Amino acid sequence: MATPTILPTVKTALGITSSAFDELVTIYIDAARQDLLRAGVDSTVVEDGSELPLAKAAIIAYAQSHFGIEVDKDQAIRLTDSYNRITLDLLSHIETGYLTEVTEDE
């Protein structure tokens, strides 16, 4: 599994300073990317090392909402809502290139 470029940023957001959880955090980063792609966000927006700021915010919110057992339920809900709002923002801006344009042939 390749180390995502955004890993140090996500670890900082999670308050992690060691490499003990790198594999787990990487799984959440990859899951967030896959979820954004599944929702229809253009792949260039979430490509490793080229993530646009809004996509980075979504990946961080996703990881924060899923990482660790000690996250309280209300905080997890707020973070999931934040992730969902950011995803909707990405999907509502086809003119900025965030959204994969669907043609009639697809």
Backbone torsions as a table, in degrees:
resi	resn	phi	psi	omega
1	MET	NA	123.6	179.8
2	ALA	-72.8	147.5	179.0
3	THR	-80.5	119.8	179.9
4	PRO	-67.2	143.4	178.4
5	THR	-60.1	-33.5	-176.5
6	ILE	-79.4	-4.9	-176.3
7	LEU	-52.4	-48.7	180.0
8	PRO	-60.3	-36.4	179.4
9	THR	-66.3	-44.6	-179.8
10	VAL	-66.8	-41.0	178.0
11	LYS	-61.0	-41.3	177.6
12	THR	-61.4	-44.0	179.3
13	ALA	-62.7	-30.7	179.4
14	LEU	-87.4	-6.5	-179.2
15	GLY	76.2	27.0	-178.0
16	ILE	-100.4	129.9	-179.9
17	THR	-113.2	-15.0	-179.3
18	SER	-102.1	173.5	178.6
19	SER	-96.1	6.9	-176.0
20	ALA	-59.9	-30.2	-176.3
21	PHE	-108.4	12.8	-176.0
22	ASP	-55.5	-42.9	-178.8
23	GLU	-63.8	-44.0	179.5
24	LEU	-65.2	-44.7	179.0
25	VAL	-63.1	-39.0	178.1
26	THR	-62.2	-38.0	177.1
27	ILE	-61.4	-43.2	179.0
28	TYR	-67.3	-36.7	176.7
29	ILE	-62.6	-47.5	179.5
30	ASP	-64.2	-38.2	178.1
31	ALA	-64.5	-41.3	178.4
32	ALA	-62.5	-44.3	178.2
33	ARG	-60.1	-47.2	179.9
34	GLN	-61.3	-39.5	179.4
35	ASP	-65.7	-41.4	178.0
36	LEU	-64.4	-41.9	177.9
37	LEU	-64.6	-42.5	178.6
38	ARG	-60.3	-35.0	-179.7
39	ALA	-73.9	-17.9	178.2
40	GLY	114.8	5.5	177.9
41	VAL	-69.9	136.5	-178.6
42	ASP	-59.7	138.9	-175.8
43	SER	-62.3	-29.5	-179.6
44	THR	-67.8	-21.5	-178.8
45	VAL	-75.1	-28.7	-176.7
46	VAL	-113.7	8.1	-179.0
47	GLU	-62.3	136.3	-176.4
48	ASP	-55.2	125.4	179.3
49	GLY	87.2	-11.9	-178.6
50	SER	-121.5	13.5	-176.5
51	GLU	-59.4	132.9	174.0
52	LEU	-74.0	156.3	-176.2
53	PRO	-52.5	-40.9	179.9
54	LEU	-65.4	-37.9	177.3
55	ALA	-67.8	-39.5	176.6
56	LYS	-60.3	-43.2	179.0
57	ALA	-61.7	-39.6	178.6
58	ALA	-65.0	-44.5	-180.0
59	ILE	-62.2	-42.9	178.8
60	ILE	-63.8	-46.8	179.8
61	ALA	-61.5	-39.8	178.4
62	TYR	-61.3	-49.6	-179.1
63	ALA	-62.1	-42.8	-179.8
64	GLN	-63.7	-35.5	-177.3
65	SER	-76.9	-17.8	-177.0
66	HIS	-110.7	-17.7	-172.5
67	PHE	-85.0	134.3	171.2
68	GLY	82.2	143.6	-179.9
69	ILE	-81.9	-22.7	-173.6
70	GLU	-81.7	-1.0	176.9
71	VAL	-67.9	128.7	179.8
72	ASP	-74.6	156.2	-172.7
73	LYS	-59.3	-44.1	-179.8
74	ASP	-62.9	-41.2	178.8
75	GLN	-66.1	-41.4	178.2
76	ALA	-61.2	-40.2	179.0
77	ILE	-65.9	-44.0	178.5
78	ARG	-61.7	-42.1	179.9
79	LEU	-68.0	-39.2	176.7
80	THR	-64.8	-42.0	176.0
81	ASP	-61.1	-41.4	178.1
82	SER	-61.7	-46.0	177.2
83	TYR	-58.3	-45.4	-179.0
84	ASN	-64.0	-39.9	178.0
85	ARG	-65.7	-41.4	178.6
86	ILE	-64.6	-41.5	177.6
87	THR	-60.3	-43.5	177.1
88	LEU	-62.7	-38.3	175.7
89	ASP	-60.5	-45.0	178.7
90	LEU	-61.8	-38.0	-177.5
91	LEU	-78.3	-15.8	-176.7
92	SER	-95.6	6.1	-175.6
93	HIS	-123.1	62.9	180.0
94	ILE	-61.9	-31.8	-178.8
95	GLU	-68.2	-19.0	178.6
96	THR	-92.7	-4.8	179.5
97	GLY	89.0	8.4	-179.7
98	TYR	-74.3	-31.1	-171.0
99	LEU	-101.6	139.7	173.6
100	THR	-73.7	122.3	-178.2
101	GLU	-78.9	129.8	179.8
102	VAL	-98.5	127.8	177.9
103	THR	-97.1	167.8	-178.4
104	GLU	-66.2	-22.1	-179.6
105	ASP	-74.3	-18.0	-175.9
106	GLU	-85.5	NA	NA
